[in-house]
Structure formats: structure tokens, C-alpha cells
Amino acid sequence: MDLKDFMSNPDHDALLKDLWESHASWWQAGFTGGVDAEYTEQILPIIRERVGGLRLVLDVGGGEGQVSRAVAEVTGGMAVVVDPIVSQARMAIDRGTPAALGTAGDLPIATASVDGVVVCLVFEHVLELDRALAEVARVIRPGGRFLLLLNHPILQTPGSGLIDDAELGERYWRLGPYLKEDLSVEEVEKEVFIPFVHRPLSHYLNTAIASGFRLLEILEPPPPPGFLARADAYADSAMYPRLMVLHFGRES
């Protein structure tokens, strides 16, 4: 689906919000509380290792708050979820995490008021990336940090996927039109439809830099053992990273 065409629909925000609201319980059951190996073995450890010294952290699109809780455990400070989905924010509060309703493009946070922002597997679902990155830059104090975790853009390219070529006896990754920005709604499980916006890495990096960030570190870790153990399709493809981590500093 062409992203520009979808954005021209005046109801696009409501359509996407309804999708996320309807699948909030699916997310909570399948990806929080220690049941998902990619979070427990990889995502949360990466975040914990990089938030030291940040006393007040904003967790944008943080859902029920598992990232915020991991951050608070390390820093001893406060981590606050901002999420547009009512059921996610309520669950975060029920699980002991401060939460507020808001979108990535309109954060209900004062300018230069937080030490850091974490955005974990969110911006590949956000339509207005440039506005969202500008908002992240606005709320971080000079000298603060921004940790952005993404489904790896090369794996999220529409039309991409693992190919078993019986004739050649090979398994390889087919790459779709990587440079084209596109919106797709994928059935990730039966009757669970999730929107994904594909953008090349250059869009994320250049927009972040233009918003006042300096790149400190980029990570492309291999899938963790717990994921490979339960994902037969990836057993021979452990060198294809599923995650990309961009660690930025906020310029003064």
C-alpha cells in the first residue's frame, strides 16, 4: 500500500488506532511478562546496558510498561510510558508503571524535561516519523540520550522473506524494493493484523540527525538463542539480524 495514498485518508489515525486497540491483549499475552525470548534475552538487556545515569526516562509507545520497568530497575529513577491505547496505559498503571495517553507525534511532555527517551519497536508502525523524531528531540534535555530499537529495515521491506530453493538446495533472504517507503498490514498470527511502515535506514538516521541528535552507536545483533530454538525457519539464518538499535546523544 502506498504510504502517501494512505496518509491522504482523513481517517488514517483512527483506522490504525482501532487495529492496535483490538490487539492490545494479544501483545500483552505474547510479548510481556518474560514469555518472549527476544525481549528477555536481547531487547531488555540491550536497553538496561545503555540507560545508566538517566534519572527520568520517557518510554514512547511503551504499552504495558515492561521497558519502563526494566529502565527503572537499572537507574533507580522514574520511567514513564506514553501510549495512545487506553487499555495499554491502564495495564501499565496496574503493573506499577506511571503512564499517560499520547501519541509519538504529540507527546504530552514539557520541552527539555527528560534525561532520555526509549522507543522500542514502535516507529516502524508510526506514519509521521519526522514529526515523531522532532517531538523526541523537543522533550530531551541537551546532553540527554535517545535509544531507538527497530525491526531491522532490511527484513521489514515489503516482499522480502526467507526462500527455500529446493532446486538449488539453498535457503536465502529475498529482498524486496528496499528504497521504497511503504505501508503494509500483516497478519502476524491468525486474525491478528499489524500495520508496518517500511523506511530505509537512511530516513531514520538523516531525520534524527536533522532533529539535533548525534549517533553514538549502531547495533545489529543476531537473533538470540531462545528465538532460534523455537523458530525453525531461522535455524540456518542466524546471521540475518531481526533487530536494529540506534543510540543517539542529544546535542546541546
PAZAPA-4460 file (N, C-alpha, C; in steps of 0.05 Angstrom, whole numbers, plus 32768, in hexadecimal, padded with zeros to 4 digits):
% residues 252
    n_x    n_y    n_z   ca_x   ca_y   ca_z    c_x    c_y    c_z   seq   type   mol
   8011   7FE8   8000   8000   8000   8000   8012   8019   8000     1      M     A
   800C   802B   7FEE   801D   8043   7FED   8018   8055   8006     2      D     A
   802D   805C   8013   802B   806B   802C   801D   8086   8028     3      L     A
   8024   8094   8012   8018   80AE   800C   7FFA   80AC   8008     4      K     A
   7FF1   8097   7FFA   7FD5   8093   7FF6   7FC6   808F   8010     5      D     A
   7FD2   807F   8022   7FC5   8079   803B   7FC4   8092   804C     6      F     A
   7FD9   80A2   804B   7FDA   80BB   805B   7FC5   80CF   8052     7      M     A
   7FBD   80CD   8039   7FA9   80DF   802F   7F8D   80D9   8039     8      S     A
   7F89   80C2   8045   7F6F   80BA   8050   7F6C   80C9   806B     9      N     A
   7F58   80DA   806E   7F55   80EA   8087   7F51   80D9   80A0    10      P     A
   7F4A   80C0   809C   7F45   80AE   80B3   7F5C   809B   80B9    11      D     A
   7F74   80A1   80AE   7F89   808E   80B1   7F91   8089   80CE    12      H     A
   7F92   809E   80DE   7F9A   809B   80FA   7F86   8089   8109    13      D     A
   7F6D   808D   8104   7F58   807E   8112   7F59   8060   8109    14      A     A
   7F5E   805C   80F0   7F60   8040   80E6   7F76   8031   80F3    15      L     A
   7F8E   803D   80F5   7FA4   8030   8102   7FA0   802D   8120    16      L     A
   7F95   8041   812C   7F91   803F   8149   7F7D   8028   8150    17      K     A
   7F69   8024   813F   7F56   800E   8143   7F64   7FF3   8141    18      D     A
   7F77   7FF1   812E   7F86   7FD8   812C   7F95   7FD2   8145    19      L     A
   7FA4   7FE6   814F   7FB4   7FE2   8167   7FA3   7FDC   8180    20      W     A
   7F8D   7FEB   8182   7F7C   7FE6   8199   7F71   7FCA   8199    21      E     A
   7F69   7FC0   8182   7F5D   7FA5   8181   7F72   7F8F   8186    22      S     A
   7F8C   7F95   8183   7FA0   7F80   8187   7FB1   7F85   81A0    23      H     A
   7FA9   7F97   81B2   7FB9   7F9D   81CA   7FBC   7F84   81DB    24      A     A
   7FA7   7F75   81DF   7FA9   7F5D   81F0   7FBB   7F48   81E3    25      S     A
   7FBB   7F46   81C9   7FCD   7F33   81BB   7FEA   7F3B   81C1    26      W     A
   7FF0   7F54   81C0   800B   7F5D   81C5   8013   7F58   81E2    27      W     A
   8001   7F5E   81F5   8008   7F5A   8211   800C   7F3D   8217    28      Q     A
   7FFC   7F2B   820B   7FFF   7F0F   8211   8017   7F02   8204    29      A     A
   801F   7F0C   81ED   8034   7EFE   81DE   804F   7F0A   81DF    30      G     A
   8052   7F23   81E9   806C   7F30   81E8   8075   7F3C   8202    31      F     A
   8065   7F39   8218   806D   7F45   8231   806E   7F2F   8247    32      T     A
   8077   7F37   825E   8077   7F24   8275   808B   7F0E   8272    33      G     A
   80A0   7F12   8261   80B5   7EFE   825F   80AF   7EE7   824C    34      G     A
   809A   7EE9   823C   8093   7ED2   822B   80A0   7ED3   820F    35      V     A
   80AC   7EEA   8208   80B7   7EEE   81ED   80D6   7EEF   81EF    36      D     A
   80E3   7EDC   81E1   8100   7EDA   81E4   810F   7EF2   81D9    37      A     A
   8104   7EFE   81C4   8112   7F15   81B8   8112   7F2D   81CC    38      E     A
   80FD   7F30   81DB   80FD   7F45   81F0   810F   7F3D   8207    39      Y     A
   810C   7F25   8212   811A   7F1E   822B   8138   7F1A   8226    40      T     A
   8140   7F0F   820F   815C   7F08   820A   816B   7F1E   81FB    41      E     A
   815D   7F30   81EE   816B   7F43   81DD   8162   7F60   81E1    42      Q     A
   8148   7F66   81DD   813F   7F82   81DD   8143   7F8F   81F8    43      I     A
   8138   7F83   820D   813A   7F8F   8227   8157   7F91   8231    44      L     A
   8168   7F7C   822D   8184   7F80   8235   8192   7F96   8226    45      P     A
   818D   7F9A   820C   8199   7FB0   81FD   8191   7FCA   8209    46      I     A
   8177   7FCD   8210   816D   7FE6   821B   817A   7FEB   8237    47      I     A
   817A   7FD7   8247   8185   7FDA   8263   81A2   7FE3   8262    48      R     A
   81B1   7FD9   824E   81CE   7FE0   824D   81D3   7FFD   8244    49      E     A
   81BE   800B   823B   81C2   8025   822F   81B3   803C   823C    50      R     A
   81A6   8037   8252   8196   804C   825E   81A1   8055   8279    51      V     A
   81B9   804C   8280   81C5   8054   8299   81C8   8072   829A    52      G     A
   81C2   807E   82B1   81C5   809A   82B6   81AD   80AB   82AD    53      G     A
   8199   809F   82A1   8182   80AD   8299   816D   80AC   82AF    54      L     A
   8167   80C2   82BB   8155   80C2   82D2   8137   80C2   82CA    55      R     A
   8131   80D0   82B4   8115   80D1   82AB   8115   80CA   828D    56      L     A
   8107   80B3   8287   8107   80A8   826C   80EA   80A6   8262    57      V     A
   80E6   80AE   8249   80CC   80AB   823C   80CD   8092   822A    58      L     A
   80B9   8082   822D   80B6   8069   821E   809F   806D   820A    59      D     A
   80A6   8075   81F2   8092   807D   81DE   8086   8064   81D1    60      V     A
   806B   8062   81D2   805E   804A   81C7   8064   8032   81D7    61      G     A
   8068   8036   81F1   8072   8021   8203   805D   800C   820B    62      G     A
   8044   800E   8202   8030   7FFA   8208   802C   7FF6   8226    63      G     A
   802E   7FDD   822E   8028   7FD6   824A   8040   7FDB   825D    64      E     A
   8057   7FE5   8252   806C   7FEF   8263   8083   7FDD   8269    65      G     A
   8087   7FC7   825B   809D   7FB6   8262   80B9   7FC3   825E    66      Q     A
   80BB   7FD4   8249   80D4   7FE2   8245   80D8   7FF7   825B    67      V     A
   80C4   8005   8263   80C6   8019   8279   80CF   800B   8293    68      S     A
   80C3   7FF4   8298   80CB   7FE7   82B1   80E8   7FDE   82B1    69      R     A
   80F1   7FD5   8299   810E   7FCD   8297   8120   7FE5   829B    70      A     A
   8118   7FFC   828F   8128   8014   8292   8129   801D   82B0    71      V     A
   8112   801D   82BD   8111   8026   82D9   8121   8014   82EB    72      A     A
   8122   7FFA   82E5   8132   7FE8   82F5   814F   7FEF   82F5    73      E     A
   8159   7FF8   82DD   8175   7FFE   82DA   817C   801A   82E5    74      V     A
   816C   802D   82DE   8173   8049   82E5   816B   8051   8301    75      T     A
   8157   8043   830C   814C   804C   8326   813C   8065   8324    76      G     A
   8138   806F   830C   8129   8087   8307   810D   8081   82FE    77      G     A
   8101   8092   82EE   80E6   808E   82E4   80E6   808B   82C6    78      M     A
   80D6   8077   82BD   80D0   8074   82A1   80B2   8075   829D    79      A     A
   80AA   8084   8289   808D   808A   8285   8085   8081   8269    80      V     A
   8070   8072   8267   8065   806A   824D   8053   8080   8241    81      V     A
   8056   8085   8228   8042   8094   8219   8038   8082   8202    82      V     A
   801E   807D   8201   8013   806B   81EE   7FF7   8075   81E6    83      D     A
   7FEF   8072   81CD   7FD5   807C   81C5   7FBE   8068   81CB    84      P     A
   7FC4   8050   81D3   7FB0   803B   81D7   7FA7   803A   81F4    85      I     A
   7F8E   803E   81FA   7F84   8040   8215   7F8A   8027   8225    86      V     A
   7F84   8010   8219   7F88   7FF6   8227   7FA5   7FF1   822E    87      S     A
   7FB7   7FFA   821D   7FD4   7FF7   8223   7FDC   8009   823A    88      Q     A
   7FD4   8022   8239   7FDB   8034   824F   7FCF   802B   826A    89      A     A
   7FB7   8021   8269   7FAB   8017   8282   7FBA   7FFF   828D    90      R     A
   7FC3   7FED   827B   7FD2   7FD5   8283   7FED   7FDE   828F    91      M     A
   7FFA   7FF2   8283   8013   7FFC   828E   800F   8005   82AA    92      A     A
   7FFA   8015   82AF   7FF5   801F   82CA   7FEF   8008   82DD    93      I     A
   7FDF   7FF5   82D4   7FD9   7FDE   82E5   7FF2   7FCE   82ED    94      D     A
   8006   7FCF   82DB   801F   7FC1   82E0   8034   7FD2   82ED    95      R     A
   802C   7FEA   82F6   803E   7FFB   8306   804F   800F   82F7    96      G     A
   8047   8014   82DE   8057   8027   82CD   8047   8040   82C8    97      T     A
   8052   8057   82CD   8044   8070   82C6   803F   8071   82A8    98      P     A
   8027   807A   82A0   8020   807B   8284   800E   8092   827E    99      A     A
   8010   809C   8265   7FFF   80B1   825B   7FF7   80AB   823F   100      A     A
   7FDF   80B5   8237   7FD6   80B1   821C   7FE2   80C7   820A   101      L     A
   7FEC   80BE   81F3   7FF8   80D1   81E0   8004   80C2   81C8   102      G     A
   8008   80D1   81B3   8014   80C5   819B   8031   80CE   8198   103      T     A
   803F   80BF   8187   805B   80C6   8182   805F   80E1   8175   104      A     A
   804B   80EA   8166   804D   8103   8159   8042   811B   8169   105      G     A
   8038   8115   8181   802D   812A   8192   8031   8122   81AF   106      D     A
   8049   8122   81B9   804F   8118   81D4   8045   812C   81E9   107      L     A
   8037   8122   81FD   802C   8134   8212   8041   8139   8227   108      P     A
   8059   8142   821E   8070   8146   8230   807C   8161   822A   109      I     A
   8085   816E   8240   8091   8189   823D   80AC   8188   822E   110      A     A
   80B2   819D   8220   80CB   819F   8211   80E3   819D   8224   111      T     A
   80F8   818D   821B   8111   818A   8229   810D   8181   8246   112      A     A
   80FB   816E   824A   80F4   8166   8266   80FC   814A   826D   113      S     A
   8107   813A   825A   810F   811E   8261   812C   811A   825A   114      V     A
   8138   8107   8268   8155   8101   8263   8158   80EE   824B   115      D     A
   8144   80DF   8245   8147   80CC   822E   812C   80C2   8225   116      G     A
   812C   80B7   820C   8114   80AC   8200   811C   8090   81F5   117      V     A
   810B   807D   81FA   810D   8063   81ED   80F5   805E   81DC   118      V     A
   80FA   8056   81C3   80E4   804F   81B0   80EA   8033   81A6   119      V     A
   80DB   8020   81AF   80E1   8003   81AA   80CC   7FF7   8198   120      C     A
   80D3   7FF1   817F   80C2   7FE4   816C   80A8   7FF3   8168   121      L     A
   80AA   800D   8165   8093   801E   8162   8093   802E   8148   122      V     A
   80AA   803A   8141   80AA   804D   812B   80A6   803F   8110   123      F     A
   80A9   8025   810E   80A3   8017   80F5   8084   8014   80F2   124      E     A
   8075   801E   8105   8058   801D   8104   804C   803A   8103   125      H     A
   805E   804E   8104   8055   806A   8106   8056   8076   80EA   126      V     A
   8040   8084   80E2   803E   808F   80C8   804F   80A8   80C4   127      L     A
   804E   80BA   80D8   805C   80D4   80D5   8076   80D3   80E5   128      E     A
   808A   80C6   80D9   80A4   80C2   80E7   80B2   80DC   80EC   129      L     A
   80B2   80EF   80D9   80C1   8108   80DC   80B6   8117   80F4   130      D     A
   809C   8118   80F6   808F   8126   810D   8095   8118   8127   131      R     A
   8095   80FE   8127   809B   80EF   8140   80B7   80F3   8149   132      A     A
   80CA   80F3   8137   80E6   80F8   813F   80EA   8114   8148   133      L     A
   80DD   8127   813C   80DE   8143   8146   80D3   8145   8162   134      A     A
   80BE   8137   8169   80B3   8137   8184   80C6   812A   8198   135      E     A
   80D3   8115   8190   80E7   8108   81A2   80FD   811C   81A7   136      V     A
   8107   812A   8193   811C   813D   8196   8113   8154   81A8   137      A     A
   80FA   815C   81A6   80F0   8172   81B6   80F0   816C   81D4   138      R     A
   80E9   8154   81DB   80E5   814E   81F8   80FE   8147   8206   139      V     A
   8114   8140   81F8   812D   8138   8205   813E   8150   820B   140      I     A
   8149   8150   8223   815B   8166   822B   8175   8164   821A   141      R     A
   8182   817B   8215   819C   817A   8208   81AF   8168   8217   142      P     A
   81BD   8157   8208   81CF   8144   8215   81C2   812A   821C   143      G     A
   81A7   8128   8218   8199   810F   821E   819D   80FB   8208   144      G     A
   818F   80E4   820A   8193   80CE   81F7   8179   80C3   81ED   145      R     A
   817B   80B7   81D6   8164   80AC   81C8   816B   8090   81BD   146      F     A
   815C   807C   81C5   8160   8061   81BD   8149   8058   81AC   147      L     A
   814F   8052   8193   813A   804A   817F   813F   802D   8176   148      L     A
   812C   801C   817C   812D   8000   8174   8118   7FFB   815F   149      L     A
   8121   7FEE   8149   810F   7FE9   8132   8110   7FCC   8129   150      L     A
   80FA   7FC2   811E   80FC   7FAB   810D   810F   7FB2   80F6   151      N     A
   8123   7FA2   80F1   8137   7FAA   80DD   812A   7FB1   80C3   152      H     A
   8130   7FC9   80B8   8122   7FD2   80A0   8126   7FBF   8088   153      P     A
   813C   7FB2   8086   8140   7FA1   806F   812E   7F88   8070   154      I     A
   8127   7F80   8088   8115   7F69   808B   80F8   7F71   8089   155      L     A
   80F2   7F8B   808E   80D6   7F94   808C   80CF   7F9E   8070   156      Q     A
   80E2   7F9D   805E   80DC   7FA6   8043   80C5   7F95   8037   157      T     A
   80B0   7FA2   802D   809A   7F93   8021   80A4   7F81   800B   158      P     A
   8099   7F68   800A   80A1   7F55   7FF6   80BA   7F45   7FFD   159      G     A
   80C6   7F4A   8015   80DD   7F3C   801D   80D5   7F23   802D   160      S     A
   80E8   7F10   8030   80E2   7EF9   8040   80F6   7EE2   803A   161      G     A
   80F6   7ECF   804C   8107   7EB7   8048   80FD   7EA6   8031   162      L     A
   810F   7E9E   8020   8108   7E8D   8009   8117   7E72   800B   163      I     A
   8108   7E5C   800A   8114   7E42   8008   8114   7E3A   7FEA   164      D     A
   812B   7E3A   7FDE   812E   7E33   7FC2   8135   7E15   7FC0   165      D     A
   8121   7E04   7FBB   8126   7DE7   7FBA   8138   7DE0   7FA3   166      A     A
   8135   7DEF   7F8D   8145   7DE8   7F76   8163   7DED   7F7A   167      E     A
   8169   7E03   7F87   8185   7E09   7F8D   818E   7DFD   7FA8   168      L     A
   817B   7DF5   7FB8   8182   7DEB   7FD3   818C   7E00   7FE5   169      G     A
   8181   7E18   7FE2   818B   7E2F   7FF2   8173   7E3D   8000   170      E     A
   8179   7E4A   8016   8166   7E5B   8023   8173   7E77   8024   171      R     A
   8164   7E8B   801C   816F   7EA6   801B   8159   7EBA   8020   172      Y     A
   8162   7ED3   8025   814F   7EE8   802A   814A   7EF8   8010   173      W     A
   8131   7EF8   8008   8129   7F08   7FF0   8123   7F25   7FF9   174      R     A
   8130   7F38   7FEC   812C   7F54   7FF3   8119   7F62   7FE0   175      L     A
   8104   7F6F   7FEB   80F1   7F7E   7FDB   80FC   7F99   7FD5   176      G     A
   80EA   7FAB   7FCC   80F3   7FC7   7FC4   80FA   7FD8   7FDC   177      P     A
   8113   7FD5   7FE5   811B   7FE0   7FFF   8119   7FFF   8000   178      Y     A
   811E   800C   7FEA   811E   802A   7FEB   8102   8036   7FEA   179      L     A
   80EE   8027   7FE4   80D3   8031   7FE3   80C6   8031   7FFE   180      K     A
   80BC   8048   8007   80AE   8049   8020   8091   8040   801C   181      E     A
   8088   802E   802D   806F   8020   8028   8061   8019   8042   182      D     A
   8047   8016   8041   8037   800D   8058   802B   7FF2   8051   183      L     A
   802E   7FDF   8063   8020   7FC5   8060   8013   7FBE   807A   184      S     A
   7FFD   7FAF   8078   7FEF   7FA4   808F   7FF2   7F86   808E   185      V     A
   8002   7F7B   80A1   8009   7F5F   80A0   7FF8   7F4F   80B4   186      E     A
   7FF0   7F37   80AC   7FE3   7F24   80BE   7FF9   7F14   80CC   187      E     A
   8002   7F1E   80E3   8019   7F12   80F1   8011   7EF8   80FF   188      V     A
   7FF8   7EF5   8107   7FEC   7EDD   8110   7FD0   7EDC   8106   189      E     A
   7FC2   7EC6   8109   7FA7   7EC4   80FF   7F96   7EDA   810A   190      K     A
   7F8B   7EEA   80F8   7F78   7F00   80FE   7F85   7F16   810F   191      E     A
   7FA0   7F18   810F   7FAE   7F2D   811C   7FBC   7F3D   8106   192      V     A
   7FB3   7F56   8101   7FBD   7F66   80EB   7FCC   7F7E   80F6   193      F     A
   7FE5   7F81   80EF   7FF6   7F96   80F9   8001   7FA7   80E2   194      I     A
   7FFF   7FC2   80E5   800A   7FD3   80D0   8028   7FD7   80D3   195      P     A
   8036   7FD6   80BC   8053   7FDB   80BC   8059   7FF0   80A7   196      F     A
   8069   8004   80AE   8072   8018   809B   808F   8012   8095   197      V     A
   8096   800C   807C   80B2   8007   8075   80BE   8021   806C   198      H     A
   80D6   8026   8077   80E7   803D   806E   8104   8033   806E   199      R     A
   8114   803D   805B   8130   8036   805C   813E   8042   8074   200      P     A
   8154   8037   807C   8163   8040   8093   816A   805E   8090   201      L     A
   8171   8066   8078   8179   8082   8074   8164   8096   807D   202      S     A
   814A   808F   807A   8135   80A1   8083   8136   80A5   80A2   203      H     A
   8139   808F   80B0   813B   8091   80CD   8153   80A1   80D6   204      Y     A
   816B   809B   80CA   8183   80A8   80D3   8183   80C6   80CB   205      L     A
   817D   80CC   80B2   817E   80E8   80AA   816A   80F9   80B8   206      N     A
   8152   80EE   80BD   813E   80FE   80CB   8146   8103   80E8   207      T     A
   8151   80EE   80F5   815A   80F1   8111   8171   8106   8112   208      A     A
   8184   8105   8100   819A   8118   8100   8190   8134   80FC   209      I     A
   817D   8137   80E9   8171   8152   80E4   8161   815C   80FB   210      A     A
   8158   814A   810D   8148   8152   8124   815A   8159   813C   211      S     A
   8175   8156   8139   8187   815F   814E   8194   8148   815D   212      G     A
   8194   8130   8151   81A1   8119   815E   81BB   8112   8151   213      F     A
   81CD   8107   8161   81E7   80FD   8158   81E8   80DF   815C   214      R     A
   81EE   80D0   8148   81EF   80B3   814A   8207   80AA   815B   215      L     A
   8202   809B   8170   8216   8091   8182   821E   8074   817B   216      L     A
   820A   8064   8172   820E   8048   816F   81F8   803C   815E   217      E     A
   81FF   8028   814F   81EB   8019   8140   81F0   7FFB   8144   218      I     A
   81DB   7FEC   814A   81DD   7FCF   814F   81CB   7FC0   813C   219      L     A
   81D5   7FA9   8133   81C6   7F96   8122   81CB   7F7A   812D   220      E     A
   81C0   7F74   8145   81C6   7F5A   8152   81B9   7F43   8144   221      P     A
   81C5   7F2B   8145   81B7   7F14   813A   81A0   7F0C   814C   222      P     A
   818C   7EFE   8141   8176   7EF5   8152   8180   7EE5   816A   223      P     A
   8173   7EE8   8181   817D   7EDA   8199   8176   7EBC   8198   224      P     A
   8185   7EAC   81A8   8181   7E8F   81A7   8164   7E86   81AC   225      P     A
   8156   7E93   81BF   813B   7E8B   81C5   8128   7E8E   81AD   226      G     A
   812D   7EA3   819D   811D   7EA6   8185   8123   7E91   8170   227      F     A
   813D   7E8C   816C   8145   7E78   8158   813B   7E5C   815F   228      L     A
   813A   7E57   8179   8132   7E3C   8182   8115   7E36   817B   229      A     A
   8105   7E4B   8178   80E8   7E46   8173   80E0   7E4F   8157   230      R     A
   80F3   7E58   8147   80ED   7E62   812C   80FD   7E53   8118   231      A     A
   80F2   7E3C   810F   8100   7E2A   80FD   8109   7E39   80E3   232      D     A
   80F8   7E4B   80DA   80FE   7E59   80C1   8118   7E69   80C3   233      A     A
   8120   7E71   80DB   8138   7E81   80DF   8150   7E71   80E7   234      Y     A
   814D   7E57   80EB   8163   7E47   80F6   817D   7E4A   80E5   235      A     A
   817A   7E4B   80CB   8191   7E4E   80BA   8197   7E6A   80B1   236      D     A
   8189   7E7D   80BE   818B   7E99   80B6   8192   7EAB   80CD   237      S     A
   81A2   7EA2   80E0   81A8   7EB1   80F8   81B8   7ECA   80F3   238      A     A
   81C3   7ECD   80DB   81D2   7EE5   80D4   81C1   7EFA   80C7   239      M     A
   81A7   7EF6   80C6   8195   7F0B   80BD   818A   7F19   80D6   240      Y     A
   8192   7F32   80DB   8188   7F40   80F4   816B   7F47   80F1   241      P     A
   815C   7F42   8106   8140   7F4B   8107   813D   7F66   8115   242      R     A
   8151   7F6E   8123   8150   7F87   8133   8165   7F9B   812A   243      L     A
   815E   7FB4   812B   8172   7FCA   8127   816F   7FDD   813E   244      M     A
   8185   7FE5   814A   8185   7FF8   8160   8196   8010   8159   245      V     A
   8189   8028   815B   8197   8041   8156   8198   8050   8171   246      L     A
   81B0   8057   817A   81B4   8064   8193   81BE   8080   818D   247      H     A
   81AF   8095   8195   81B6   80B0   818F   81BB   80C1   81A8   248      F     A
   81CA   80D6   81A5   81CD   80EA   81B9   81BF   8104   81B0   249      G     A
   81B3   8113   81C2   81A6   812C   81BC   81BA   8142   81BC   250      R     A
   81BD   8150   81A6   81D0   8166   81A5   81C7   817D   81B7   251      E     A
   81DB   818B   81C1   81D5   81A2   81D2   81CA   81B9   81C3   252      S     A
***
